[in-house]
Amino acid sequence: MSERVIAPKSRGFLFFDSHPAGCRKLVDDMWQAVPEGRPRGEGPVALVIGSSAGYGLAATIAGLARTGIRGIGVCFEKAPGRRTGTAGWYRTAATAELAREHGHDMVFLNGDAFSDAMKDQVSDLLKQRYGRLDHLIYSVAAPRRTDPDTGTTYASVLKPIGAPCTTKTLVFDADAGPRVTEVESAPAMDDDIEQTTAVMGGADWERWIGHLAGRDLLANGFSTAALSYIGSPLTAGIYRQGTIGAAKAHLEATARTLDERLDKLVGGRALTSVNGAAVTQSSTAIPGIALYVGLLRGVLGPDMVPPVSQLTGLWDQLTGARPLTLDDEGRLRLDLWELAPAVQAAVTDRWNRATTDSISDLADLDWFHAEVQRLYGFAVPGVDYTAPVETDIPWPGPGA
Protein backbone atom coordinates (compact mmCIF):
# COMPACT_ATOMS: atom_id res chain seq x y z
CA MET A 1 0.00 0.00 0.00
CA SER A 2 1.22 3.52 -0.75
CA GLU A 3 -1.39 5.85 0.67
CA ARG A 4 -0.54 9.49 1.19
CA VAL A 5 -2.05 12.95 1.15
CA ILE A 6 -1.38 14.63 -2.21
CA ALA A 7 -1.29 18.39 -2.42
CA PRO A 8 -1.25 20.24 -5.76
CA LYS A 9 2.25 21.51 -6.57
CA SER A 10 2.91 23.11 -9.90
CA ARG A 11 5.08 25.31 -12.04
CA GLY A 12 2.76 27.40 -14.17
CA PHE A 13 0.20 25.07 -15.73
CA LEU A 14 2.35 21.94 -15.14
CA PHE A 15 1.60 19.88 -12.02
CA PHE A 16 4.17 17.51 -10.56
CA ASP A 17 1.71 14.94 -9.18
CA SER A 18 -1.85 13.87 -9.90
CA HIS A 19 -4.64 12.78 -7.58
CA PRO A 20 -6.08 9.28 -8.15
CA ALA A 21 -9.38 9.91 -6.36
CA GLY A 22 -9.86 13.21 -8.16
CA CYS A 23 -9.15 11.57 -11.52
CA ARG A 24 -11.66 8.83 -10.72
CA LYS A 25 -14.35 11.33 -9.71
CA LEU A 26 -13.69 13.39 -12.84
CA VAL A 27 -14.23 10.32 -15.03
CA ASP A 28 -17.40 9.47 -13.08
CA ASP A 29 -18.71 12.99 -13.61
CA MET A 30 -17.95 12.88 -17.33
CA TRP A 31 -19.74 9.55 -17.67
CA GLN A 32 -22.79 10.87 -15.82
CA ALA A 33 -22.90 13.92 -18.11
CA VAL A 34 -23.45 11.74 -21.21
CA PRO A 35 -27.13 11.29 -22.11
CA GLU A 36 -27.95 7.60 -21.97
CA GLY A 37 -28.18 5.94 -25.37
CA ARG A 38 -30.12 2.87 -26.30
CA PRO A 39 -27.59 0.49 -27.84
CA ARG A 40 -29.16 -2.68 -29.15
CA GLY A 41 -27.15 -5.87 -28.80
CA GLU A 42 -23.40 -5.64 -28.91
CA GLY A 43 -22.02 -2.17 -29.51
CA PRO A 44 -19.73 -1.33 -32.42
CA VAL A 45 -16.04 -2.15 -32.22
CA ALA A 46 -13.97 1.01 -31.81
CA LEU A 47 -10.33 1.94 -31.51
CA VAL A 48 -9.49 5.24 -29.79
CA ILE A 49 -5.89 6.35 -30.23
CA GLY A 50 -5.05 8.88 -27.53
CA SER A 51 -7.75 7.68 -25.14
CA SER A 52 -6.50 9.03 -21.80
CA ALA A 53 -6.69 12.83 -22.05
CA GLY A 54 -8.52 15.76 -23.60
CA TYR A 55 -10.77 15.11 -26.57
CA GLY A 56 -9.60 11.48 -26.78
CA LEU A 57 -10.70 10.76 -23.23
CA ALA A 58 -14.01 12.46 -23.96
CA ALA A 59 -14.40 10.32 -27.10
CA THR A 60 -13.73 7.16 -25.11
CA ILE A 61 -16.18 7.95 -22.31
CA ALA A 62 -18.88 9.26 -24.66
CA GLY A 63 -18.48 6.22 -26.90
CA LEU A 64 -18.86 3.84 -23.97
CA ALA A 65 -21.70 5.64 -22.19
CA ARG A 66 -23.68 6.74 -25.25
CA THR A 67 -22.98 4.17 -27.95
CA GLY A 68 -21.90 1.11 -25.98
CA ILE A 69 -18.66 0.72 -27.89
CA ARG A 70 -16.31 -2.16 -27.22
CA GLY A 71 -12.73 -2.35 -28.35
CA ILE A 72 -9.38 -0.79 -27.57
CA GLY A 73 -8.00 2.46 -26.21
CA VAL A 74 -4.34 3.34 -26.79
CA CYS A 75 -2.39 5.93 -24.81
CA PHE A 76 1.07 6.61 -23.40
CA GLU A 77 1.15 7.15 -19.64
CA LYS A 78 3.65 6.85 -16.80
CA ALA A 79 3.16 4.37 -13.97
CA PRO A 80 3.28 5.34 -10.28
CA GLY A 81 6.78 5.33 -8.82
CA ARG A 82 8.63 7.90 -6.77
CA ARG A 83 5.91 10.29 -7.79
CA THR A 84 2.30 9.49 -8.54
CA GLY A 85 1.33 8.07 -11.88
CA THR A 86 0.28 10.51 -14.56
CA ALA A 87 -3.30 11.73 -14.49
CA GLY A 88 -3.95 9.75 -17.66
CA TRP A 89 -2.85 6.57 -15.89
CA TYR A 90 -5.48 7.06 -13.20
CA ARG A 91 -8.15 8.25 -15.64
CA THR A 92 -7.62 5.12 -17.72
CA ALA A 93 -7.94 2.86 -14.68
CA ALA A 94 -11.19 4.63 -13.75
CA THR A 95 -12.56 4.44 -17.30
CA ALA A 96 -11.79 0.73 -17.51
CA GLU A 97 -13.53 0.10 -14.18
CA LEU A 98 -16.65 1.97 -15.27
CA ALA A 99 -16.66 0.13 -18.59
CA ARG A 100 -16.61 -3.20 -16.76
CA GLU A 101 -19.35 -2.10 -14.38
CA HIS A 102 -21.57 -1.25 -17.36
CA GLY A 103 -20.77 -4.47 -19.22
CA HIS A 104 -18.57 -2.99 -21.97
CA ASP A 105 -15.55 -4.98 -23.19
CA MET A 106 -12.88 -2.28 -23.45
CA VAL A 107 -9.14 -3.01 -23.32
CA PHE A 108 -6.50 -0.33 -22.77
CA LEU A 109 -2.93 -0.56 -24.07
CA ASN A 110 -0.12 1.66 -22.83
CA GLY A 111 2.67 2.46 -25.27
CA ASP A 112 3.88 4.43 -28.26
CA ALA A 113 0.99 4.78 -30.71
CA PHE A 114 3.43 5.94 -33.40
CA SER A 115 5.28 2.60 -33.38
CA ASP A 116 4.56 -0.34 -35.65
CA ALA A 117 4.92 -2.59 -32.58
CA MET A 118 1.79 -0.99 -31.09
CA LYS A 119 -0.02 -1.27 -34.42
CA ASP A 120 0.82 -4.98 -34.49
CA GLN A 121 -0.32 -5.44 -30.89
CA VAL A 122 -3.63 -3.70 -31.59
CA SER A 123 -4.17 -5.67 -34.81
CA ASP A 124 -3.54 -8.99 -33.08
CA LEU A 125 -5.92 -8.11 -30.25
CA LEU A 126 -8.62 -6.93 -32.65
CA LYS A 127 -8.42 -10.15 -34.62
CA GLN A 128 -8.44 -12.41 -31.58
CA ARG A 129 -11.03 -10.62 -29.46
CA TYR A 130 -13.32 -8.52 -31.64
CA GLY A 131 -13.08 -9.41 -35.31
CA ARG A 132 -13.28 -6.36 -37.53
CA LEU A 133 -13.21 -2.70 -36.60
CA ASP A 134 -16.17 -0.34 -37.09
CA HIS A 135 -14.74 3.00 -35.96
CA LEU A 136 -11.33 4.58 -35.32
CA ILE A 137 -10.92 7.87 -33.45
CA TYR A 138 -7.50 9.49 -33.81
CA SER A 139 -6.64 12.03 -31.09
CA VAL A 140 -2.89 12.29 -30.64
CA ALA A 141 -1.03 15.38 -29.43
CA ALA A 142 2.66 14.70 -28.90
CA PRO A 143 5.92 16.63 -28.91
CA ARG A 144 7.85 14.01 -30.91
CA ARG A 145 7.34 11.14 -33.33
CA THR A 146 9.79 8.55 -34.64
CA ASP A 147 9.13 7.40 -38.20
CA PRO A 148 9.08 3.58 -38.12
CA ASP A 149 10.44 3.37 -41.69
CA THR A 150 13.45 5.65 -41.35
CA GLY A 151 14.06 5.80 -37.60
CA THR A 152 14.08 9.61 -37.85
CA THR A 153 12.65 11.41 -34.82
CA TYR A 154 10.72 14.59 -35.55
CA ALA A 155 9.91 17.33 -33.01
CA SER A 156 6.89 19.63 -33.21
CA VAL A 157 7.14 23.34 -32.45
CA LEU A 158 4.66 26.15 -31.79
CA LYS A 159 5.74 28.92 -34.14
CA PRO A 160 4.12 31.38 -36.53
CA ILE A 161 4.94 31.16 -40.23
CA GLY A 162 6.58 33.98 -42.17
CA ALA A 163 6.94 36.65 -39.47
CA PRO A 164 7.07 36.97 -35.68
CA CYS A 165 3.74 36.88 -33.88
CA THR A 166 2.93 39.01 -30.85
CA THR A 167 -0.10 37.98 -28.87
CA LYS A 168 -1.69 38.66 -25.54
CA THR A 169 -1.42 35.82 -23.08
CA LEU A 170 -2.44 34.97 -19.53
CA VAL A 171 -0.05 33.83 -16.84
CA PHE A 172 -0.65 32.94 -13.22
CA ASP A 173 2.09 34.13 -10.88
CA ALA A 174 2.29 32.21 -7.62
CA ASP A 175 2.19 35.37 -5.52
CA ALA A 176 0.86 38.14 -7.75
CA GLY A 177 -2.09 36.26 -9.26
CA PRO A 178 -3.25 36.43 -12.88
CA ARG A 179 -1.39 38.71 -15.24
CA VAL A 180 -2.08 39.71 -18.85
CA THR A 181 1.07 40.24 -20.84
CA GLU A 182 2.32 40.03 -24.40
CA VAL A 183 4.59 37.36 -25.78
CA GLU A 184 6.43 37.42 -29.10
CA SER A 185 7.04 34.12 -30.90
CA ALA A 186 9.82 33.89 -33.46
CA PRO A 187 8.82 32.56 -36.88
CA ALA A 188 9.43 29.03 -38.08
CA MET A 189 12.88 28.41 -39.47
CA ASP A 190 14.57 25.71 -41.51
CA ASP A 191 12.45 22.54 -41.36
CA ASP A 192 10.17 23.53 -38.45
CA ILE A 193 7.04 23.16 -40.59
CA GLU A 194 8.12 19.78 -41.95
CA GLN A 195 9.02 18.55 -38.47
CA THR A 196 5.73 19.68 -36.92
CA THR A 197 3.69 18.22 -39.78
CA ALA A 198 5.52 14.91 -39.44
CA VAL A 199 4.40 14.74 -35.79
CA MET A 200 0.96 16.36 -35.80
CA GLY A 201 -0.18 15.85 -39.39
CA GLY A 202 -1.88 12.85 -40.93
CA ALA A 203 1.07 10.53 -41.56
CA ASP A 204 0.55 8.31 -38.53
CA TRP A 205 -3.25 8.28 -38.92
CA GLU A 206 -2.81 7.10 -42.50
CA ARG A 207 -0.29 4.50 -41.35
CA TRP A 208 -2.82 3.12 -38.83
CA ILE A 209 -5.48 2.78 -41.53
CA GLY A 210 -3.04 1.12 -43.90
CA HIS A 211 -1.88 -1.28 -41.20
CA LEU A 212 -5.41 -2.32 -40.25
CA ALA A 213 -6.55 -2.58 -43.86
CA GLY A 214 -3.54 -4.76 -44.62
CA ARG A 215 -4.66 -7.15 -41.91
CA ASP A 216 -8.24 -7.17 -43.31
CA LEU A 217 -9.59 -5.70 -40.07
CA LEU A 218 -11.84 -2.94 -41.42
CA ALA A 219 -15.56 -3.74 -41.35
CA ASN A 220 -17.87 -2.77 -44.18
CA GLY A 221 -18.94 0.83 -43.62
CA PHE A 222 -15.90 1.50 -41.41
CA SER A 223 -15.50 5.15 -40.41
CA THR A 224 -12.62 7.09 -38.93
CA ALA A 225 -12.34 10.61 -37.54
CA ALA A 226 -9.24 12.58 -36.59
CA LEU A 227 -9.95 15.19 -33.93
CA SER A 228 -8.85 18.72 -34.78
CA TYR A 229 -9.30 22.39 -33.93
CA ILE A 230 -9.57 25.62 -35.93
CA GLY A 231 -10.22 28.25 -33.28
CA SER A 232 -10.68 31.99 -33.31
CA PRO A 233 -8.99 34.63 -35.48
CA LEU A 234 -7.64 35.96 -32.16
CA THR A 235 -5.34 32.96 -31.83
CA ALA A 236 -4.79 32.27 -35.53
CA GLY A 237 -1.32 33.84 -35.73
CA ILE A 238 0.23 31.28 -33.41
CA TYR A 239 -2.19 28.43 -34.09
CA ARG A 240 -4.11 28.00 -37.35
CA GLN A 241 -1.71 30.16 -39.39
CA GLY A 242 1.35 28.70 -37.64
CA THR A 243 3.21 25.42 -37.72
CA ILE A 244 0.41 23.59 -35.92
CA GLY A 245 -2.04 24.95 -38.47
CA ALA A 246 0.13 23.57 -41.27
CA ALA A 247 -0.02 20.19 -39.57
CA LYS A 248 -3.81 20.46 -39.25
CA ALA A 249 -4.06 21.29 -42.96
CA HIS A 250 -2.06 18.14 -43.68
CA LEU A 251 -4.41 16.19 -41.43
CA GLU A 252 -7.40 17.46 -43.39
CA ALA A 253 -5.75 16.62 -46.72
CA THR A 254 -5.06 13.14 -45.38
CA ALA A 255 -8.76 12.81 -44.50
CA ARG A 256 -9.72 13.51 -48.11
CA THR A 257 -7.23 10.92 -49.39
CA LEU A 258 -8.37 8.32 -46.88
CA ASP A 259 -12.02 9.04 -47.57
CA GLU A 260 -11.62 8.15 -51.24
CA ARG A 261 -9.59 5.06 -50.39
CA LEU A 262 -12.00 3.77 -47.75
CA ASP A 263 -15.04 4.38 -49.93
CA LYS A 264 -13.59 2.08 -52.56
CA LEU A 265 -12.25 -0.45 -50.08
CA VAL A 266 -15.14 -1.02 -47.63
CA GLY A 267 -17.76 1.62 -48.41
CA GLY A 268 -16.28 3.59 -45.54
CA ARG A 269 -15.30 7.15 -44.88
CA ALA A 270 -12.70 9.35 -43.21
CA LEU A 271 -13.11 12.88 -41.92
CA THR A 272 -11.72 15.39 -39.50
CA SER A 273 -13.86 16.43 -36.55
CA VAL A 274 -13.32 20.08 -35.66
CA ASN A 275 -13.93 20.45 -31.95
CA GLY A 276 -14.60 23.54 -29.88
CA ALA A 277 -12.26 25.13 -27.35
CA ALA A 278 -11.43 23.34 -24.12
CA VAL A 279 -8.83 23.42 -21.36
CA THR A 280 -6.48 20.52 -22.05
CA GLN A 281 -2.88 19.72 -21.16
CA SER A 282 -1.96 20.45 -24.78
CA SER A 283 -3.92 23.70 -25.17
CA THR A 284 -2.48 25.33 -22.03
CA ALA A 285 0.97 25.23 -23.66
CA ILE A 286 -0.12 27.46 -26.58
CA PRO A 287 0.45 31.22 -26.11
CA GLY A 288 -2.83 33.13 -25.98
CA ILE A 289 -5.07 30.09 -25.62
CA ALA A 290 -5.41 30.39 -21.83
CA LEU A 291 -6.51 34.02 -22.16
CA TYR A 292 -8.87 33.23 -25.03
CA VAL A 293 -10.55 30.28 -23.30
CA GLY A 294 -10.96 32.23 -20.06
CA LEU A 295 -12.63 35.07 -21.97
CA LEU A 296 -14.79 32.62 -23.94
CA ARG A 297 -16.04 31.16 -20.67
CA GLY A 298 -16.65 34.68 -19.41
CA VAL A 299 -18.92 35.29 -22.40
CA LEU A 300 -20.71 31.92 -22.49
CA GLY A 301 -20.72 30.82 -18.86
CA PRO A 302 -22.38 27.40 -18.52
CA ASP A 303 -23.36 27.49 -22.21
CA MET A 304 -19.76 26.60 -23.08
CA VAL A 305 -19.97 23.04 -24.43
CA PRO A 306 -17.64 20.60 -22.60
CA PRO A 307 -15.60 18.05 -24.57
CA VAL A 308 -17.68 15.04 -23.50
CA SER A 309 -20.83 16.70 -24.84
CA GLN A 310 -19.07 17.57 -28.09
CA LEU A 311 -17.87 14.00 -28.54
CA THR A 312 -21.32 12.62 -27.73
CA GLY A 313 -22.40 14.52 -30.83
CA LEU A 314 -19.57 12.95 -32.80
CA TRP A 315 -20.65 9.42 -31.90
CA ASP A 316 -24.27 10.20 -32.74
CA GLN A 317 -23.15 11.32 -36.19
CA LEU A 318 -20.68 8.50 -36.83
CA THR A 319 -23.29 5.88 -35.93
CA GLY A 320 -26.08 7.48 -37.95
CA ALA A 321 -28.23 8.51 -34.99
CA ARG A 322 -27.96 12.05 -36.36
CA PRO A 323 -26.99 13.30 -39.83
CA LEU A 324 -23.43 14.45 -40.38
CA THR A 325 -22.87 18.19 -39.92
CA LEU A 326 -20.19 18.92 -42.52
CA ASP A 327 -18.79 22.19 -43.82
CA ASP A 328 -17.88 22.97 -47.44
CA GLU A 329 -14.51 21.26 -46.99
CA GLY A 330 -16.06 18.05 -45.67
CA ARG A 331 -15.09 18.60 -42.04
CA LEU A 332 -17.48 17.57 -39.29
CA ARG A 333 -18.10 20.70 -37.21
CA LEU A 334 -18.59 20.49 -33.44
CA ASP A 335 -17.33 24.04 -32.88
CA LEU A 336 -20.14 26.16 -34.32
CA TRP A 337 -21.25 27.25 -30.83
CA GLU A 338 -17.78 28.77 -30.27
CA LEU A 339 -17.41 30.49 -33.65
CA ALA A 340 -20.90 32.01 -33.79
CA PRO A 341 -20.44 35.65 -34.89
CA ALA A 342 -22.06 37.10 -31.77
CA VAL A 343 -19.87 34.99 -29.49
CA GLN A 344 -16.68 35.91 -31.33
CA ALA A 345 -17.61 39.60 -31.34
CA ALA A 346 -18.10 39.55 -27.57
CA VAL A 347 -14.84 37.66 -26.97
CA THR A 348 -12.94 40.03 -29.28
CA ASP A 349 -14.26 43.04 -27.39
CA ARG A 350 -13.09 41.55 -24.10
CA TRP A 351 -9.75 40.53 -25.62
CA ASN A 352 -9.10 44.11 -26.73
CA ARG A 353 -9.93 45.45 -23.26
CA ALA A 354 -8.07 42.76 -21.33
CA THR A 355 -5.33 44.00 -18.99
CA THR A 356 -3.97 42.74 -15.72
CA ASP A 357 -6.29 45.18 -13.92
CA SER A 358 -9.43 44.27 -15.89
CA ILE A 359 -9.00 40.56 -16.56
CA SER A 360 -10.86 39.40 -13.45
CA ASP A 361 -13.97 41.22 -14.68
CA LEU A 362 -13.73 39.95 -18.26
CA ALA A 363 -12.72 36.29 -17.93
CA ASP A 364 -13.94 33.47 -15.71
CA LEU A 365 -10.58 32.95 -14.04
CA ASP A 366 -11.91 30.85 -11.16
CA TRP A 367 -13.35 28.38 -13.66
CA PHE A 368 -10.19 28.36 -15.79
CA HIS A 369 -7.86 27.84 -12.84
CA ALA A 370 -10.04 25.03 -11.53
CA GLU A 371 -10.15 23.42 -14.99
CA VAL A 372 -6.35 23.38 -15.12
CA GLN A 373 -6.22 21.74 -11.70
CA ARG A 374 -8.85 19.19 -12.73
CA LEU A 375 -6.56 18.03 -15.53
CA TYR A 376 -4.50 16.48 -12.73
CA GLY A 377 -7.36 15.39 -10.50
CA PHE A 378 -7.43 18.42 -8.19
CA ALA A 379 -10.31 20.87 -7.53
CA VAL A 380 -12.87 18.16 -8.33
CA PRO A 381 -16.03 18.70 -6.27
CA GLY A 382 -16.79 15.91 -3.82
CA VAL A 383 -13.19 14.79 -3.22
CA ASP A 384 -11.61 15.05 0.24
CA TYR A 385 -8.09 16.25 -0.48
CA THR A 386 -7.09 16.08 3.20
CA ALA A 387 -7.51 12.29 3.24
CA PRO A 388 -4.72 9.86 2.30
CA VAL A 389 -5.26 8.18 -1.05
CA GLU A 390 -3.80 5.04 -2.63
CA THR A 391 -1.43 6.01 -5.45
CA ASP A 392 -0.15 2.59 -6.54
CA ILE A 393 -3.06 1.74 -8.83
CA PRO A 394 -2.32 -0.94 -11.44
CA TRP A 395 -2.90 -0.60 -15.16
CA PRO A 396 -6.25 -2.22 -16.00
CA GLY A 397 -5.98 -5.78 -17.23
CA PRO A 398 -7.79 -7.09 -20.31
CA GLY A 399 -10.55 -8.82 -18.35
CA ALA A 400 -12.21 -12.01 -19.50
C-alpha positions in Angstrom: 0.0 0.0 0.0 1.2 3.5 -0.8 -1.4 5.9 0.7 -0.5 9.5 1.2 -2.0 12.9 1.2 -1.4 14.6 -2.2 -1.3 18.4 -2.4 -1.2 20.2 -5.8 2.3 21.5 -6.6 2.9 23.1 -9.9 5.1 25.3 -12.0 2.8 27.4 -14.2 0.2 25.1 -15.7 2.3 21.9 -15.1 1.6 19.9 -12.0 4.2 17.5 -10.6 1.7 14.9 -9.2 -1.8 13.9 -9.9 -4.6 12.8 -7.6 -6.1 9.3 -8.2 -9.4 9.9 -6.4 -9.9 13.2 -8.2 -9.1 11.6 -11.5 -11.7 8.8 -10.7 -14.3 11.3 -9.7 -13.7 13.4 -12.8 -14.2 10.3 -15.0 -17.4 9.5 -13.1 -18.7 13.0 -13.6 -18.0 12.9 -17.3 -19.7 9.6 -17.7 -22.8 10.9 -15.8 -22.9 13.9 -18.1 -23.5 11.7 -21.2 -27.1 11.3 -22.1 -28.0 7.6 -22.0 -28.2 5.9 -25.4 -30.1 2.9 -26.3 -27.6 0.5 -27.8 -29.2 -2.7 -29.1 -27.2 -5.9 -28.8 -23.4 -5.6 -28.9 -22.0 -2.2 -29.5 -19.7 -1.3 -32.4 -16.0 -2.2 -32.2 -14.0 1.0 -31.8 -10.3 1.9 -31.5 -9.5 5.2 -29.8 -5.9 6.3 -30.2 -5.0 8.9 -27.5 -7.7 7.7 -25.1 -6.5 9.0 -21.8 -6.7 12.8 -22.1 -8.5 15.8 -23.6 -10.8 15.1 -26.6 -9.6 11.5 -26.8 -10.7 10.8 -23.2 -14.0 12.5 -24.0 -14.4 10.3 -27.1 -13.7 7.2 -25.1 -16.2 7.9 -22.3 -18.9 9.3 -24.7 -18.5 6.2 -26.9 -18.9 3.8 -24.0 -21.7 5.6 -22.2 -23.7 6.7 -25.3 -23.0 4.2 -28.0 -21.9 1.1 -26.0 -18.7 0.7 -27.9 -16.3 -2.2 -27.2 -12.7 -2.3 -28.3 -9.4 -0.8 -27.6 -8.0 2.5 -26.2 -4.3 3.3 -26.8 -2.4 5.9 -24.8 1.1 6.6 -23.4 1.2 7.2 -19.6 3.6 6.9 -16.8 3.2 4.4 -14.0 3.3 5.3 -10.3 6.8 5.3 -8.8 8.6 7.9 -6.8 5.9 10.3 -7.8 2.3 9.5 -8.5 1.3 8.1 -11.9 0.3 10.5 -14.6 -3.3 11.7 -14.5 -4.0 9.7 -17.7 -2.9 6.6 -15.9 -5.5 7.1 -13.2 -8.2 8.2 -15.6 -7.6 5.1 -17.7 -7.9 2.9 -14.7 -11.2 4.6 -13.7 -12.6 4.4 -17.3 -11.8 0.7 -17.5 -13.5 0.1 -14.2 -16.6 2.0 -15.3 -16.7 0.1 -18.6 -16.6 -3.2 -16.8 -19.4 -2.1 -14.4 -21.6 -1.3 -17.4 -20.8 -4.5 -19.2 -18.6 -3.0 -22.0 -15.6 -5.0 -23.2 -12.9 -2.3 -23.5 -9.1 -3.0 -23.3 -6.5 -0.3 -22.8 -2.9 -0.6 -24.1 -0.1 1.7 -22.8 2.7 2.5 -25.3 3.9 4.4 -28.3 1.0 4.8 -30.7 3.4 5.9 -33.4 5.3 2.6 -33.4 4.6 -0.3 -35.6 4.9 -2.6 -32.6 1.8 -1.0 -31.1 0.0 -1.3 -34.4 0.8 -5.0 -34.5 -0.3 -5.4 -30.9 -3.6 -3.7 -31.6 -4.2 -5.7 -34.8 -3.5 -9.0 -33.1 -5.9 -8.1 -30.3 -8.6 -6.9 -32.6 -8.4 -10.1 -34.6 -8.4 -12.4 -31.6 -11.0 -10.6 -29.5 -13.3 -8.5 -31.6 -13.1 -9.4 -35.3 -13.3 -6.4 -37.5 -13.2 -2.7 -36.6 -16.2 -0.3 -37.1 -14.7 3.0 -36.0 -11.3 4.6 -35.3 -10.9 7.9 -33.4 -7.5 9.5 -33.8 -6.6 12.0 -31.1 -2.9 12.3 -30.6 -1.0 15.4 -29.4 2.7 14.7 -28.9 5.9 16.6 -28.9 7.8 14.0 -30.9 7.3 11.1 -33.3 9.8 8.5 -34.6 9.1 7.4 -38.2 9.1 3.6 -38.1 10.4 3.4 -41.7 13.5 5.6 -41.3 14.1 5.8 -37.6 14.1 9.6 -37.9 12.7 11.4 -34.8 10.7 14.6 -35.5 9.9 17.3 -33.0 6.9 19.6 -33.2 7.1 23.3 -32.5 4.7 26.2 -31.8 5.7 28.9 -34.1 4.1 31.4 -36.5 4.9 31.2 -40.2 6.6 34.0 -42.2 6.9 36.6 -39.5 7.1 37.0 -35.7 3.7 36.9 -33.9 2.9 39.0 -30.9 -0.1 38.0 -28.9 -1.7 38.7 -25.5 -1.4 35.8 -23.1 -2.4 35.0 -19.5 0.0 33.8 -16.8 -0.7 32.9 -13.2 2.1 34.1 -10.9 2.3 32.2 -7.6 2.2 35.4 -5.5 0.9 38.1 -7.8 -2.1 36.3 -9.3 -3.3 36.4 -12.9 -1.4 38.7 -15.2 -2.1 39.7 -18.9 1.1 40.2 -20.8 2.3 40.0 -24.4 4.6 37.4 -25.8 6.4 37.4 -29.1 7.0 34.1 -30.9 9.8 33.9 -33.5 8.8 32.6 -36.9 9.4 29.0 -38.1 12.9 28.4 -39.5 14.6 25.7 -41.5 12.5 22.5 -41.4 10.2 23.5 -38.4 7.0 23.2 -40.6 8.1 19.8 -42.0 9.0 18.5 -38.5 5.7 19.7 -36.9 3.7 18.2 -39.8 5.5 14.9 -39.4 4.4 14.7 -35.8 1.0 16.4 -35.8 -0.2 15.8 -39.4 -1.9 12.9 -40.9 1.1 10.5 -41.6 0.6 8.3 -38.5 -3.3 8.3 -38.9 -2.8 7.1 -42.5 -0.3 4.5 -41.3 -2.8 3.1 -38.8 -5.5 2.8 -41.5 -3.0 1.1 -43.9 -1.9 -1.3 -41.2 -5.4 -2.3 -40.2 -6.5 -2.6 -43.9 -3.5 -4.8 -44.6 -4.7 -7.2 -41.9 -8.2 -7.2 -43.3 -9.6 -5.7 -40.1 -11.8 -2.9 -41.4 -15.6 -3.7 -41.3 -17.9 -2.8 -44.2 -18.9 0.8 -43.6 -15.9 1.5 -41.4 -15.5 5.2 -40.4 -12.6 7.1 -38.9 -12.3 10.6 -37.5 -9.2 12.6 -36.6 -10.0 15.2 -33.9 -8.9 18.7 -34.8 -9.3 22.4 -33.9 -9.6 25.6 -35.9 -10.2 28.3 -33.3 -10.7 32.0 -33.3 -9.0 34.6 -35.5 -7.6 36.0 -32.2 -5.3 33.0 -31.8 -4.8 32.3 -35.5 -1.3 33.8 -35.7 0.2 31.3 -33.4 -2.2 28.4 -34.1 -4.1 28.0 -37.4 -1.7 30.2 -39.4 1.3 28.7 -37.6 3.2 25.4 -37.7 0.4 23.6 -35.9 -2.0 25.0 -38.5 0.1 23.6 -41.3 0.0 20.2 -39.6 -3.8 20.5 -39.2 -4.1 21.3 -43.0 -2.1 18.1 -43.7 -4.4 16.2 -41.4 -7.4 17.5 -43.4 -5.8 16.6 -46.7 -5.1 13.1 -45.4 -8.8 12.8 -44.5 -9.7 13.5 -48.1 -7.2 10.9 -49.4 -8.4 8.3 -46.9 -12.0 9.0 -47.6 -11.6 8.1 -51.2 -9.6 5.1 -50.4 -12.0 3.8 -47.8 -15.0 4.4 -49.9 -13.6 2.1 -52.6 -12.2 -0.5 -50.1 -15.1 -1.0 -47.6 -17.8 1.6 -48.4 -16.3 3.6 -45.5 -15.3 7.1 -44.9 -12.7 9.3 -43.2 -13.1 12.9 -41.9 -11.7 15.4 -39.5 -13.9 16.4 -36.6 -13.3 20.1 -35.7 -13.9 20.4 -31.9 -14.6 23.5 -29.9 -12.3 25.1 -27.3 -11.4 23.3 -24.1 -8.8 23.4 -21.4 -6.5 20.5 -22.1 -2.9 19.7 -21.2 -2.0 20.5 -24.8 -3.9 23.7 -25.2 -2.5 25.3 -22.0 1.0 25.2 -23.7 -0.1 27.5 -26.6 0.5 31.2 -26.1 -2.8 33.1 -26.0 -5.1 30.1 -25.6 -5.4 30.4 -21.8 -6.5 34.0 -22.2 -8.9 33.2 -25.0 -10.5 30.3 -23.3 -11.0 32.2 -20.1 -12.6 35.1 -22.0 -14.8 32.6 -23.9 -16.0 31.2 -20.7 -16.6 34.7 -19.4 -18.9 35.3 -22.4 -20.7 31.9 -22.5 -20.7 30.8 -18.9 -22.4 27.4 -18.5 -23.4 27.5 -22.2 -19.8 26.6 -23.1 -20.0 23.0 -24.4 -17.6 20.6 -22.6 -15.6 18.0 -24.6 -17.7 15.0 -23.5 -20.8 16.7 -24.8 -19.1 17.6 -28.1 -17.9 14.0 -28.5 -21.3 12.6 -27.7 -22.4 14.5 -30.8 -19.6 13.0 -32.8 -20.6 9.4 -31.9 -24.3 10.2 -32.7 -23.2 11.3 -36.2 -20.7 8.5 -36.8 -23.3 5.9 -35.9 -26.1 7.5 -37.9 -28.2 8.5 -35.0 -28.0 12.0 -36.4 -27.0 13.3 -39.8 -23.4 14.5 -40.4 -22.9 18.2 -39.9 -20.2 18.9 -42.5 -18.8 22.2 -43.8 -17.9 23.0 -47.4 -14.5 21.3 -47.0 -16.1 18.1 -45.7 -15.1 18.6 -42.0 -17.5 17.6 -39.3 -18.1 20.7 -37.2 -18.6 20.5 -33.4 -17.3 24.0 -32.9 -20.1 26.2 -34.3 -21.2 27.3 -30.8 -17.8 28.8 -30.3 -17.4 30.5 -33.6 -20.9 32.0 -33.8 -20.4 35.7 -34.9 -22.1 37.1 -31.8 -19.9 35.0 -29.5 -16.7 35.9 -31.3 -17.6 39.6 -31.3 -18.1 39.5 -27.6 -14.8 37.7 -27.0 -12.9 40.0 -29.3 -14.3 43.0 -27.4 -13.1 41.5 -24.1 -9.7 40.5 -25.6 -9.1 44.1 -26.7 -9.9 45.4 -23.3 -8.1 42.8 -21.3 -5.3 44.0 -19.0 -4.0 42.7 -15.7 -6.3 45.2 -13.9 -9.4 44.3 -15.9 -9.0 40.6 -16.6 -10.9 39.4 -13.5 -14.0 41.2 -14.7 -13.7 40.0 -18.3 -12.7 36.3 -17.9 -13.9 33.5 -15.7 -10.6 33.0 -14.0 -11.9 30.8 -11.2 -13.3 28.4 -13.7 -10.2 28.4 -15.8 -7.9 27.8 -12.8 -10.0 25.0 -11.5 -10.1 23.4 -15.0 -6.4 23.4 -15.1 -6.2 21.7 -11.7 -8.8 19.2 -12.7 -6.6 18.0 -15.5 -4.5 16.5 -12.7 -7.4 15.4 -10.5 -7.4 18.4 -8.2 -10.3 20.9 -7.5 -12.9 18.2 -8.3 -16.0 18.7 -6.3 -16.8 15.9 -3.8 -13.2 14.8 -3.2 -11.6 15.0 0.2 -8.1 16.2 -0.5 -7.1 16.1 3.2 -7.5 12.3 3.2 -4.7 9.9 2.3 -5.3 8.2 -1.0 -3.8 5.0 -2.6 -1.4 6.0 -5.4 -0.2 2.6 -6.5 -3.1 1.7 -8.8 -2.3 -0.9 -11.4 -2.9 -0.6 -15.2 -6.2 -2.2 -16.0 -6.0 -5.8 -17.2 -7.8 -7.1 -20.3 -10.6 -8.8 -18.3 -12.2 -12.0 -19.5 
